[in-house]
């Protein structure tokens, strides 16, 4: 008789504890969403869209050794297009045009292409750069790693250097 009496009490107590746990979890979740920060939302404080000053370092892909460093500008436009201007003599190359995608807000990817010219002004081919960047939490700086394809006038790959980039937002 005692066991029959205790069984319903145990079931009721278990149901109440379950209800309390679920209620507490829901209320706790609501408090957290009211205090969300960019980090808790898993998005940077500012998106990649905007103008960036960058320092590009060409590297040996096998050793990571620095080959050359120069300045550049990147502009990420709303909608997924981008513009680029490298700090190399504009007689030797065109501005870059490309696309970007941010399926992960902290690690957008981008790719751009520019035309290359010889010193005498004749067409030398193109260069394609593909990069993945790591955007800072505040959205005001990033680091990127890039793979590069240097193509001749017949689109044959004639070089494949690597690069790293450090950039800050221009305002």
N, C-alpha and C positions, 0 to 999 in steps of 0.2 A: 504494500500500500504506500509505503514511504517512497519507493522508486517511482510509482505512478504519479505521485504528487510532485516530485522533483523534476521529472522529465519536461513538463510544460514550462516550468520556471526556467530551466536551462535553455530551452528553445527561445523563450521570450527574451532572456538576457542576451543570448547570442544575436538575435535579430536587432535588439537595441544597440549593441556594440557595432554591428555592421552598419546600421543606419547612421550612427554617430560618426564612424570612420568616413563614410561616403560624404556626409555633410561637411565634415571638417576639411576633407580634400577639396571639395568644390569651393568652399569659402576661402581656403588658402590659395587656390588657383585664382580666384577673383582678386584677392589682395595683390598677388604678384602681377597681374595684368594691369592694375592701376598704377603700378610703379615701374613700368617697363622702361629700360634704357635701350639705346641702340644695340648694345652688346646682347641684352636679353632677347631682343627681337632678331638677332643674328643678321643685322644689316648695319653698314657704316652710317655714321651721323650724316654724311653727305655722299651722294652717289658719284660715280666716276665722271658724269657729264661736267664739262668745263674745260678750261685751258690750263696746261701744265708745262712748266719749265723742267727740262730733264737733262741729266748727264748720262751719256751713253758710253759704255766701255766695251770695245770689241775685245774678245778673248779667244785664245786657243781652246777649242772645244775639249781636247783631251787633257790638257794640263791646267786649264783655267787661267793661264798666264795672260796678263794684260798686253794687248797689242797697241791700242790707241784709245784716246778719250776725246770726246767732243760734246758740244752742247746741242740741244734741239728743242723743238716745241711740238706738243701734241694737243689736239683739240678733239674731245669726244662730244659729238653732237647728240642731241635728243633723237631717239629713233634708231640708233645703232650704226651711224656712219661716223667717220673720223677723218681728220686732216693732220698731216705731219710735215714738219720742215726740219731737216737735219742741218747741223752746223757745218756743212761741207760746201765748198764753192758752188753757188747755184748754176754756174756755167757747166758743171760736171754732172748735174742731176736735177730732176724735176722735184716739186713738192710731192709728198706721198698722199695717196688716197686709199681709204680702207673702210673696214667694218669692225664693230666690236659687239660683244655679247656678254651679258652678266647673269648667266644662269645661277652663279654663286656670287652674291654681291661683294664679297671680300676678295674674290679671285676672278675678275673679269678676264676674258681673252680678247685679243684683237689681232688683226692682220692688215697689212697695207703693202702697197706696191708703188715703186717710183721708177722713172726712166733714167738710164745712165747714158752719159755722153763722154766721148774721148776729148782730150785737150784741143783737138782741131775742130771740134763741134760735130763730128760724125756720131751717129747712134751706136752705142756699145751694148745695149741690152736692157734688162730690167733687174730689179732686186726686190725680193719678197721677204718680208719680216713677219714672223708669227710669234706672239708673245702671250705669256700668262703673267698677270700681276698680282701682287699682294697689297691690297688697299689697307691703309691704317684705319684703326677704329674711328678716329675723328674725321676721316675722309679727306685729309689735307696733304697726304703724301702717299707714295707707293714705291715699291721695288718691283722690278720685272726681270724675267729671264726670257731670252729670245733665241730662236733659231732663224738662220738667214740663208736664203738661196740666192746666189749671184748667177744670173742667166745671161748667155750671150745673145746675139741678134737672132739666132735660130732656136732660142729657148732651151739650149743645152746648159745644164748646171756646170759652172766653171769654178765655183767656190762655195763653201758652206761654213762660214765663221759663226761663232756664237756671240752673244752680247748680254750684258746686264745693264739695268737702268735704275737710276735713283731719280725720283721726280717730286716736285712740290707744286701745289696748286697756285696758279697766278691769279691775283685778285687786284 
